[in-house]
Amino acid sequence: MSDCVRPLSTRGKSVKDDWRAWLPEAKVLVFNRQVHQLEASYMMLSVSLDEAIKLRQMGQRGKSLQAVGITSGLCRLLTSTLQEIVEDLDKDFRRAVEHLADGLSSNPSKVWAEVDRDHYDLNTCLREAIVVFKSFLIALPESQLGAFQNTVRRQSESPEADVPSTQGMIRHRRMTAIAGE
C-alpha cells in the first residue's frame, strides 16, 4: 500500500471525496485493521446465516434452527461495535458542546474545531444511514410498508422531557449535498 502515502488531503466536501482521499501510512494501518475486524465479524455472521438458510431450504429444520441460533450473538458482536463507534462520537460532540455552552473551555478555538469535526462525522454517518435506508426500502415488500411506518413512528416518539427546547436556538446548518452520490 505504499501508493496510498501521499500529501495529506484536506477534508472533502462530500463523503465521496473523503472515500477517494489518500491516507497517510499510519492512518492506512489503523483503517485496515478496523475494517478487517468489522468485516471478520460480518463474515462470521453472514456465513452462519447462509448455512442456516441453506439447511432450511434443504428441509433440515432442526439443524437450521441450531445454525441460526448462533447468529444472534454474532449479530450482537457486529452491531455493538458499530453502536459503540456512534456512541463515542455522540459523547465527544455533546461534551464539547456543553463545555462551550457553559464557558468551561480554556481553549474555545480548539473545542470549536472539535465540534466542527464531530458535526462533519455525524453528517457522514447520517448520509451513510440514508443510503442503507434506501437499500432497505428497495428490499422491503410493499405489503410490509405500513407496518414498518408504524414501527418507526412508535420508536420516534420520545418523552419531551428528554429533548431540550431549541426555540430560538436553531441556526442555519451546513449539509453535505448528496445529490448524484
C-alpha positions as CSV (number, residue, x, y, z in Angstrom):
1,M,0.0,0.0,0.0
2,S,2.9,2.4,-0.5
3,D,1.0,4.1,-3.2
4,C,-1.5,5.2,-0.5
5,V,1.1,7.5,1.0
6,R,0.6,11.0,-0.4
7,P,0.5,14.5,0.9
8,L,-2.3,15.0,3.4
9,S,-5.6,15.8,1.9
10,T,-7.9,18.4,3.3
11,R,-11.4,17.3,4.4
12,G,-13.5,16.7,1.4
13,K,-16.8,18.4,0.6
14,S,-18.6,15.1,0.4
15,V,-18.4,11.5,1.6
16,K,-17.3,10.6,-1.9
17,D,-14.4,13.0,-1.7
18,D,-13.3,11.6,1.7
19,W,-13.6,8.0,0.4
20,R,-11.3,8.8,-2.5
21,A,-8.8,10.8,-0.4
22,W,-5.4,9.3,0.4
23,L,-4.5,8.5,3.9
24,P,-1.0,8.7,5.4
25,E,0.6,5.3,6.1
26,A,-0.2,5.3,9.9
27,K,-3.8,6.0,9.2
28,V,-4.0,3.3,6.5
29,L,-2.8,0.8,9.0
30,V,-5.4,1.8,11.6
31,F,-8.1,1.9,8.9
32,N,-7.2,-1.5,7.5
33,R,-7.1,-3.1,11.0
34,Q,-10.5,-1.7,11.9
35,V,-12.1,-2.6,8.6
36,H,-10.7,-6.1,8.9
37,Q,-12.2,-6.6,12.3
38,L,-15.6,-5.3,11.2
39,E,-15.5,-7.4,8.0
40,A,-14.5,-10.5,10.0
41,S,-17.4,-10.0,12.4
42,Y,-19.8,-9.6,9.5
43,M,-18.3,-12.6,7.6
44,M,-18.9,-14.9,10.6
45,L,-22.5,-13.7,10.8
46,S,-23.1,-14.0,7.1
47,V,-21.6,-17.5,6.7
48,S,-23.6,-18.7,9.7
49,L,-26.8,-17.2,8.5
50,D,-26.3,-18.5,4.9
51,E,-25.7,-22.0,6.3
52,A,-28.9,-21.8,8.4
53,I,-30.9,-20.6,5.3
54,K,-29.5,-23.4,3.2
55,L,-30.3,-26.0,5.8
56,R,-33.8,-24.7,6.0
57,Q,-34.2,-24.8,2.2
58,M,-33.0,-28.5,2.2
59,G,-35.7,-29.3,4.7
60,Q,-33.4,-29.8,7.7
61,R,-35.5,-27.7,10.1
62,G,-33.7,-28.8,13.3
63,K,-30.2,-28.2,12.0
64,S,-31.3,-24.9,10.5
65,L,-32.6,-23.7,13.9
66,Q,-29.4,-24.7,15.6
67,A,-27.4,-22.9,13.0
68,V,-29.5,-19.7,13.1
69,G,-29.3,-19.7,16.9
70,I,-25.6,-18.7,16.9
71,T,-26.2,-15.8,14.6
72,S,-27.8,-13.7,17.4
73,G,-24.5,-13.5,19.3
74,L,-22.6,-12.8,16.1
75,C,-25.0,-10.0,15.1
76,R,-24.7,-8.5,18.6
77,L,-20.9,-8.5,18.3
78,L,-21.1,-6.6,15.0
79,T,-23.9,-4.2,15.9
80,S,-22.4,-3.4,19.3
81,T,-19.1,-2.5,17.7
82,L,-20.9,-0.2,15.2
83,Q,-23.1,1.3,18.0
84,E,-20.0,1.9,20.2
85,I,-18.4,4.0,17.3
86,V,-21.5,6.2,17.0
87,E,-22.0,6.4,20.8
88,D,-18.4,7.6,21.2
89,L,-19.0,10.3,18.6
90,D,-22.2,11.3,20.4
91,K,-20.4,11.6,23.7
92,D,-17.5,13.6,22.2
93,F,-19.8,16.0,20.5
94,R,-22.1,16.6,23.5
95,R,-19.2,17.0,25.9
96,A,-17.5,19.6,23.6
97,V,-20.8,21.5,23.1
98,E,-21.6,21.5,26.8
99,H,-18.1,22.9,27.5
100,L,-18.6,25.7,25.0
101,A,-22.1,26.5,26.2
102,D,-21.1,26.5,29.8
103,G,-18.0,28.6,29.1
104,L,-15.8,25.9,30.7
105,S,-13.3,25.6,27.9
106,S,-9.8,27.0,28.4
107,N,-9.2,26.8,24.6
108,P,-12.5,27.5,22.9
109,S,-10.9,27.6,19.4
110,K,-9.8,24.0,19.8
111,V,-13.2,22.9,21.1
112,W,-15.0,24.7,18.3
113,A,-12.7,22.8,15.8
114,E,-13.6,19.5,17.6
115,V,-17.3,20.4,17.4
116,D,-16.9,21.1,13.6
117,R,-15.1,17.7,13.1
118,D,-17.7,15.8,15.1
119,H,-20.5,17.6,13.2
120,Y,-18.9,16.5,9.9
121,D,-18.6,12.9,11.2
122,L,-22.3,12.9,12.4
123,N,-23.3,14.2,9.0
124,T,-21.3,11.5,7.3
125,C,-23.0,8.8,9.5
126,L,-26.4,10.2,8.6
127,R,-25.7,10.2,4.8
128,E,-24.5,6.6,5.0
129,A,-27.5,5.6,7.0
130,I,-29.7,7.2,4.4
131,V,-28.1,5.1,1.6
132,V,-28.6,2.0,3.7
133,F,-32.2,3.0,4.4
134,K,-32.9,3.4,0.7
135,S,-31.5,-0.1,0.1
136,F,-33.7,-1.4,2.9
137,L,-36.8,0.1,1.3
138,I,-35.9,-1.4,-2.1
139,A,-35.8,-4.8,-0.5
140,L,-38.9,-4.3,1.8
141,P,-42.1,-5.9,0.4
142,E,-44.7,-3.3,-0.2
143,S,-47.1,-5.2,1.9
144,Q,-44.9,-4.6,4.9
145,L,-44.5,-0.8,4.3
146,G,-47.4,0.2,6.6
147,A,-46.2,-1.9,9.5
148,F,-42.7,-0.5,9.0
149,Q,-44.0,3.1,9.1
150,N,-46.0,2.3,12.3
151,T,-42.9,0.8,13.9
152,V,-40.8,3.9,13.0
153,R,-43.5,6.2,14.3
154,R,-43.6,4.4,17.7
155,Q,-39.8,4.3,18.0
156,S,-39.6,8.0,17.1
157,E,-41.9,9.1,19.9
158,S,-39.8,10.1,22.8
159,P,-40.6,11.8,26.1
160,E,-40.4,15.6,25.6
161,A,-38.5,15.9,28.9
162,D,-35.5,14.3,27.3
163,V,-35.4,16.8,24.4
164,P,-34.1,20.3,25.3
165,S,-36.0,23.2,23.9
166,T,-34.4,24.6,20.8
167,Q,-36.8,27.5,20.4
168,G,-34.7,30.5,19.4
169,M,-31.6,28.4,19.2
170,I,-32.0,27.0,15.7
171,R,-29.3,28.2,13.3
172,H,-28.5,27.6,9.7
173,R,-26.6,24.3,9.4
174,R,-24.2,23.1,6.7
175,M,-25.3,20.0,5.0
176,T,-23.2,17.9,2.6
177,A,-25.0,17.6,-0.7
178,I,-25.7,14.0,-1.6
179,A,-27.3,14.5,-5.0
180,G,-25.7,12.3,-7.5
181,E,-23.7,10.3,-4.9
